């Protein structure tokens, strides 16, 4: 749809609003097609494509208001109603951006403790309408990309990197890329065949596969010089399990090259001290709960039956942020405390230091 057509359609909506009050045109359009609404971003799941035994690519067709301009490596928010309530999570987009696109995709591994990931991989039906949050995240390649790149990938951490590689391939701008990809077994390596095809098409792309059940974990001090002798001259993007990223961060820090390392974490790393605990009061819902200092505000709200917003549950996407009316919380990642009245608090990574009141 052109800009001129879009502006004309917006004018029709405004005129319709005057004729259909108290209902808005959106109310009628949503009855015809649930994707025709400007009140919230929505999408429909078109298909679910198995990748491995526990991984699937979920193809989504966004509705009104979506723009296919995400940067390769970014993530989007997914809101899905299961059991009568919406569950939100953030997932990396695994497809390249297309300005005239119709669909995009996320690739999800069903985690044992992951309620929504299990449902997306094994239970969701094509045609399911979902809520969407716009792309976010700074785990992206610059444009133009660096001349030499090193990707360190573990498990499902391949998903944002796959979006990058597919984009470079589509644009015909594949630089000198070395990729080290660790998976427990060959059968669980996501996109293994496609990566082999990409490496076959591009002499500048080298993919090193490592199967940790047989080969053991990648130890940077022991293996990196052999895998990538010029790693000191490369920009590095690393995504995978927390221990892998912790080791990478320490390794590049010790080399004095921390500015070359770009990390994407899928889970939170709590290294700071816990809070003191206290009573959480949720002003709008009138509910309260007492929790200890190791329980996050998000978990406390869920225990109290409050409809807490959340996305990544890792302190990355800020979907969980709510207003703290009074009280003090401690960031479990670094021990820093926050006590600003009416300030915004990331509930998934903070615990109370005494009693707290939240505007939700």
N, C-alpha and C positions, 0 to 999 in steps of 0.2 A: 504494500500500500504506500503510495507517494505521500509526501508531506501535505500537499494540497488536499488529497483525499482524506487524510487523517483529520485535518483541521475542519473539513466539511462535516465529517462524521461526528466530531466533537460538538459542532454547532447543532446538529440534529439532536444529540443527547440533551443539550441544555434546553432546547425548545421543548423536547418531550417532557422534561422535568416539570415544566410549568403546566402541562396538560394532564399529568398523571399523579400529581400530588394527592394524598400523602405518599403513595408509592412512587419510586423513581424508575426511570427506564431500565436501570440495572436489575430491578426486581423482576421485570417481565423478561428481559433478555436472558437472565440466569435460568428462567424456567425453560426457555427454548434450548439454551446451551450453557452449561455451568461455567464455561470458560469465558463467556462474554460478560465480564464484570470488571469495573475499575476500582472496586472497593478493596480488593486484595489480589495479589498475584496467584494465579492458579495454573495447574497443568493437568494433563491426563496421561496415565501410563499406557503407552502404545503396545509395548511388548517387553518381555523379560527373557534375555538370552543367556543361557548357562555358559560360564567360562571354564570353571573347574567344578569339582564336586560340591564345594561350599561357597562358590562365588558366581555372581551373575551381573550382567550389564542391564540396567534398567533404562529403557528408552522413553523419554518424556517429551510430550508436545505441549509447550507452554501456551497459555491463553493470552487474552488482551493485555497489552502493556509491557510485554516482555521484549527485551532487546538482546539479540545474539552477539553481544560485544564483549563477552568475558575474555579475560586474558588467560592463556594456557597456564595451568597450574592452580587456578583459583577454585574455590568451592562454592556450593550453593546450599541453602537451607531447604529441607524437605519436611513438610508437615502432613502427617497421615493419620486418619482417624481409625483407631483400633480399639475395640471394646468400649465404645462410647466416648472416648476422649482422644484429643489430638496429641500425637507424639512428634517432637521435633528432633532432627539430627542434621548435621552438616556433612556433606560428602563432596569429594573432589569431582569436578567435571572431567570425564576421560576423553571427550570428543573435542576436536579443535573448534574455534569460533568460526561462525559463518554469518556474514552480515545479512544474507538472504536465506537463513536457515529456517527449517521447520521443526526440527527436533534437536535435542541434546541428550546426553547420556551420563549416568553415573555408574561406576562399577563398585559393587558392594560385596564384601566378604562377610558371611554369617558368623558372627562371633558368639561363643557359648553364652556370654553374659549380655549379648546385645539383642534386646527385645525387638527393636525396629529392624535391625539388619537381618535377623532371622526371618521376619515377616516379608521383607523386600525380596529376599532370595528365594524363599520357599512357599510363601503364602499369598502374595499380592496378585490380584487378577488384572489382566489388561482391561482398560476402560475405567480403572479406579481414578477418581478425581483427587488431586492432592493440592496442598498449598505450597507456595514457593517463596523463598527469600532470594533477593538479588545476589549475584556473584560478589565474593569478597576474598580478601587474602592477598598477601604480598609475596608469596612463594611463586614468583613468575620470572620469566626470562626478559631481559631488556630487549629493545628493538632498535637496532639490529642486535642479534645475539653475539656473545663473545666468540672469538675465533677458536678457542679451545675450551671444552666443557667436560667436567667429570660428574656423572650421576652415580650416587650411592643409594641403592634401593634395597629394601627388605620387605618381603611379603606384599601386602596390599598397598604399601607405599609407592608401588609402581603407578597408581592411577593418575596422580597429577603429572608425573613425568611422561606418561603415555600421551597425555594431551599435548605436551610440549613437542614430543617426537613426531606425532602425527601432524602438528602444525608446521614444523620445519620441513617435513616430507612434502606436505601439500604445497608449500610455498617454494619448494626447490631451493631452500637455503640451509641445508644440513651442513654445519661446520664440523670441525674435528671433535667428535664426541666419543668418549670412553664411558661405558656403563657397566657397573658391577651390580649384579642382581642376585640377591640371596633368597632362597626359598627352601623350606624344609625338604621337599621332594620335587621331582620333575613334574609329577601330576598336579601339584598345587601351585606351580608357577603360572601366574596369570599372564596372558598375552604372549606366551612363549613362542608360538608359531608365527605370530605377527611380527614379533621382534626379530626373528630369524629372517623373515622376508624383508624387513626394513634394512637389516645389515647386509643382505644380499644385493639390495638396490643401491646402497650408498657405501662406497669404499671408505668414506670418512667416519663411519659409525662402527664401533667395535663393542660387542656385548659379551661380557664374561658372566657365565652362569655358575652359581655355586649352590650345591644342595647340602644344606647344613646337617641333615641326618647322616650323610655319608662323609662329607668333606670337613665337617666342623664349622664353627663360626669364623667369619672373616675377622682377622686380627690385623688392624691397620699397620701396626709396627712391623709385623712379619710379612705381610702380603702385598701392601700397596706399592712398594717400589717395583715389584715384579709385574703387577697388573698394569700400572700406569707410571712409568719412570719419571715423567715430567709433571707429576701431580702438583708440585709447588707452583707451577706456572698456570694452572687451570682455575677457572671459577667452578665452584662445587655446589651442587644441589643435592641434598640428602633428605630422604623421607623413609620412615620405617618405624620399627619398634623403639620404645624409649631408650633401652640400654644401648642400642646401636647408635642412636643420635647423641647420647651422653658421651660415648666413646669418641665419636667424631668431633664433638665440640672440644673435648679435652685434647685430642690429638692436634687439631689445627691451632688451638690456643698455644700449646707448647711449641709449635713450629713458628709462632708469631705471625700466622696467616689467617687469623680469625675473620678478617674482613672479606676473605674469599669464600667463606662457607655460608650457605643459605640452608636453613633447616625448616622442615614442616613436621609438626608433631600432631599425631592423632589422639594422643592421650595426655593427661596432665601429669606433671612430675612434681609431687609434693615433697619439697625439701626443707621448707621452713617449719617453725614451731607451730603447734596447734593453738587454738584459742583457749579461753577459760570456760567456754560454754555459757549458757544462759537461756532465758525464755525469749523465744521469737514471737512477736505479735504482728499479725498481718491485718492492718487497719481496715482495709476495704472489705475483706471477707469476714472479719470478726473472729478469726481463728488464732489459736496460739499453740505453741509446743515448746517443751524444754528439751534441749539437746546438749551433748557434751562438746568439748572443744575440737574433737577430731571429725565431727559431722559438719558438712557444708550447709550453708543457709538453704541452698537448693534442695538438698536431701531432707532438711528439717521441714521445709514447706510442703514437700511431697508427703512426708509422714503425717502432717496436719490436714491433708486433703485439699491443699490450696493448688489451684491451676497455675503452677509456676512455668514461666516461659523458659525454654532452653534450646540449645542447638547442639554444639559440639561436646559440651560437658568437659571441655579441656582448656577453658580460658582463652580461646582463640577468637570465636566469632562474635562475642558480646551479646548474643541473643538473650542470654539469661539476665541481663542487667535490669535492676529495679531500683526505685528510690528508697533510700534509708532515711526515715524521718528523724530518728534519734538512735543513739547507741554507738558501738564501736565494733569493727570486724577486723580480722587478721587474714592477710593473704597467705594461704598455705603453701604457695610456691616459693616465697622468699621471706616470710615473717613480717612483712611491712604491715603497719596498722593504719586504719582509715576511720575517721570519726567526724567527717564533715556533715552537718545537718542538711537534709534534703539533697544529698549527693547520690550519685549513681554507683551501685555496687554490683560487681560480678558475682552472682550468688553461687556459681558452680565451683569457685576456687577460694571462697572465703568462709571463715567460721566465726562465731560470735565471741567477743570478749566482754561478757556481761550481757544484760538484757538489751534487746534491739527491737525497734518497730519499723515495719516496712509498709510502703503505700501500695499494697496489692491485696 
